[in-house]
Amino acid sequence: MYKILSLLLLLSCSAAHAGEAEIRQSLQSKFPTIGKLEHIVKTPYSGLYEVVVGDKLVYTDELGVYLFDGNIIEAKTRTDLTEQRRHKLFAIEFDKLPLDISIKKVKGNGSRKMAYFTDPNCGYCRKLEKELAKINDVTLYMFIAPIFSPESKDLVRNVQCAKDPAKAWDELMQKGIAPANANCTTKTDKVMALAKKLRANGTPNLIFADGTQVPGYLPAEELEKYLSPNK
């Protein structure tokens, strides 16, 4: 069943109502290591406030004395309200991505667009490539870097320095054929910096043309829904 809210910490409570500033102060004083509270906004459900901390969306009460982690599900429609908010809050302006540091691959007419962070030593990244092989009429922008494993550094360099990086990537991820050793000036540092900026802390991390960011692997049928949302 759905996990609606997991209570992390229950603290003593006062009767006074607190605003955004008071909630921020309360959380920061009670959780000194919580990090930067980038966003605190009241939700329309049960008096909860949503709080963005780094790449996480959590919840607190109107006093800032409870902290909740989990997804809120609308019971009637079984709509995952938290996931909807994550998509909006962490949306990315696709056209502002530095696509010049990616590896580009055009399939079919290339009319649809998708970018993703990936790592050659990531098992789910390999699964993703098998699913992407079933997708046509899409332009893929691959930000490859040793995000999942530092041991991927040499493989990433060899792919980026290959004569045909897209082909070298496909052979590595779909056939297990490692690229030949090569040396060149790579864009790995820039990809790693971009991943940090966009909170892409794991791989795969998918970015669709409408700005939706989806951390994790998706099967082909789900990829199609994001690639063609109006169908």
C-alpha positions in Angstrom: 0.0 0.0 0.0 1.0 3.6 -0.4 3.1 5.2 2.3 1.3 8.4 2.9 3.6 10.0 5.5 6.5 8.6 7.5 7.1 10.4 10.7 10.8 11.1 11.2 10.8 13.1 14.4 8.2 14.1 16.9 9.1 17.1 19.0 7.3 19.1 21.7 4.6 21.4 20.3 3.3 24.8 21.2 -0.1 26.3 20.6 0.9 29.4 18.7 0.6 29.5 14.9 3.9 30.1 13.0 4.5 31.6 9.6 7.2 30.7 7.0 9.9 32.6 8.8 9.1 31.0 12.2 8.9 27.6 10.6 12.3 28.1 9.0 13.8 29.3 12.3 12.3 26.4 14.2 13.5 23.7 11.8 17.0 25.2 11.6 17.3 25.4 15.3 16.1 21.9 15.9 18.0 20.4 13.0 21.3 22.3 12.7 22.6 19.9 10.0 19.4 20.0 7.9 21.0 22.1 5.2 19.6 25.0 3.2 15.8 25.3 3.3 15.2 26.6 -0.2 11.4 26.6 -0.2 8.7 26.6 2.5 5.1 26.9 1.2 1.8 26.0 2.7 -0.1 23.1 1.0 -3.9 22.9 0.6 -4.0 19.6 2.5 -4.2 19.2 6.3 -2.3 22.4 7.1 1.0 20.9 6.0 3.9 22.9 4.6 6.1 21.6 1.9 9.9 22.1 2.4 12.6 21.7 -0.2 15.9 20.6 1.3 18.5 20.0 -1.4 17.0 17.4 -3.8 14.3 16.3 -1.4 10.7 17.4 -0.8 9.5 16.8 2.8 6.8 18.2 4.9 6.3 20.0 8.2 3.4 21.2 10.3 2.4 24.9 10.8 4.6 25.1 13.9 7.8 23.6 12.4 7.9 20.9 15.1 7.1 17.8 13.1 9.1 16.7 10.1 7.6 14.2 7.6 9.2 12.3 4.7 7.0 10.4 2.2 4.4 10.8 -0.5 0.9 12.3 -0.1 -1.7 10.3 -2.1 -5.2 11.6 -2.8 -7.3 8.7 -1.7 -10.2 9.2 -4.2 -8.1 9.2 -7.4 -4.9 7.6 -6.0 -3.0 10.6 -7.4 0.5 10.9 -6.1 0.4 14.6 -5.2 4.0 14.7 -3.9 5.3 13.3 -7.2 3.3 15.9 -9.1 4.9 18.6 -7.0 8.4 17.2 -7.4 8.0 17.4 -11.2 7.0 21.0 -11.0 9.5 22.1 -8.3 12.5 20.4 -9.9 11.6 21.1 -13.5 14.5 22.2 -15.8 14.5 24.6 -18.7 15.5 22.1 -21.4 16.5 24.7 -23.9 19.0 26.2 -21.4 20.8 22.9 -20.9 24.5 23.0 -22.1 23.8 20.4 -24.7 27.3 21.0 -26.3 28.8 18.9 -23.4 26.6 16.0 -24.1 26.8 13.1 -26.5 24.1 13.5 -29.1 22.3 10.6 -30.8 19.4 11.0 -33.3 16.9 8.1 -33.8 14.4 8.2 -36.7 13.3 11.8 -37.4 14.6 13.0 -34.0 11.5 15.1 -33.4 11.2 14.3 -29.7 13.9 15.3 -27.1 15.3 13.8 -24.0 18.5 14.3 -22.0 19.9 12.1 -19.3 22.8 11.7 -16.9 24.3 8.2 -17.0 27.3 6.2 -15.9 28.8 3.2 -17.6 29.0 1.2 -14.3 25.4 1.8 -13.4 23.2 -1.3 -13.8 20.0 0.6 -14.2 21.7 2.8 -16.9 22.3 -0.4 -18.9 18.7 -1.3 -18.4 17.6 2.1 -19.6 19.7 1.7 -22.8 17.8 -1.5 -23.6 14.5 0.3 -23.2 15.7 3.3 -25.3 16.6 0.9 -28.1 12.8 0.4 -28.4 12.1 4.1 -28.8 12.2 5.8 -32.2 11.9 9.4 -33.5 13.9 10.9 -30.6 17.0 13.0 -30.1 19.0 11.8 -27.1 21.5 14.0 -25.2 23.7 11.9 -23.0 25.6 13.5 -20.1 28.0 10.7 -19.3 30.2 11.0 -16.2 31.4 8.9 -13.2 28.5 10.0 -11.1 27.5 6.5 -9.9 31.1 5.1 -9.6 34.5 6.9 -9.5 35.8 3.8 -11.2 33.9 4.8 -14.4 36.4 7.7 -15.0 38.5 5.8 -17.6 35.5 4.4 -19.5 33.9 7.8 -19.6 37.1 9.3 -21.0 37.5 6.6 -23.6 33.9 7.0 -24.8 34.2 10.8 -25.0 37.5 10.5 -26.9 36.2 7.9 -29.4 35.9 8.8 -33.1 32.1 8.2 -32.8 31.2 8.7 -29.1 27.5 7.7 -29.6 28.5 4.5 -31.3 31.1 3.7 -28.6 28.5 4.3 -25.9 26.0 2.0 -27.6 28.6 -0.8 -28.0 29.6 -0.5 -24.3 26.2 -0.3 -22.8 24.3 -2.7 -25.1 27.0 -5.2 -26.1 29.5 -4.9 -23.4 32.3 -3.9 -25.8 34.6 -1.5 -24.0 36.0 1.4 -26.1 39.7 1.5 -26.9 42.0 3.5 -24.6 42.2 7.1 -25.7 43.3 10.5 -24.4 41.8 13.8 -25.2 40.4 16.9 -23.4 37.1 15.7 -22.0 34.0 17.5 -20.7 33.6 15.3 -17.7 34.3 18.1 -15.1 31.6 20.3 -16.8 29.1 17.3 -16.7 29.8 16.7 -13.1 29.3 20.4 -12.3 26.0 20.4 -14.2 24.8 17.3 -12.3 25.5 18.9 -9.0 23.7 22.1 -10.1 20.6 20.2 -11.2 20.7 17.9 -8.1 21.3 14.9 -10.3 22.9 12.9 -7.5 22.3 9.5 -9.0 22.0 7.7 -12.4 20.1 7.5 -14.5 18.5 10.9 -14.2 16.1 11.8 -17.0 15.1 15.2 -18.3 12.3 15.6 -20.8 11.6 18.4 -23.2 8.8 19.9 -21.0 11.3 20.2 -18.2 10.2 17.2 -16.2 13.1 15.6 -14.3 12.7 11.9 -13.4 15.4 10.3 -11.2 15.8 6.6 -12.1 15.1 4.1 -14.8 11.8 3.9 -16.8 10.6 1.2 -19.1 9.8 2.0 -22.8 6.1 2.4 -22.3 6.6 5.0 -19.5 9.3 6.8 -21.6 6.8 7.1 -24.4 4.3 8.8 -22.0 6.8 11.5 -21.1 8.2 11.9 -24.6 4.6 12.4 -26.0 2.6 13.7 -23.1 -0.4 14.8 -25.3 -1.0 11.5 -26.9 
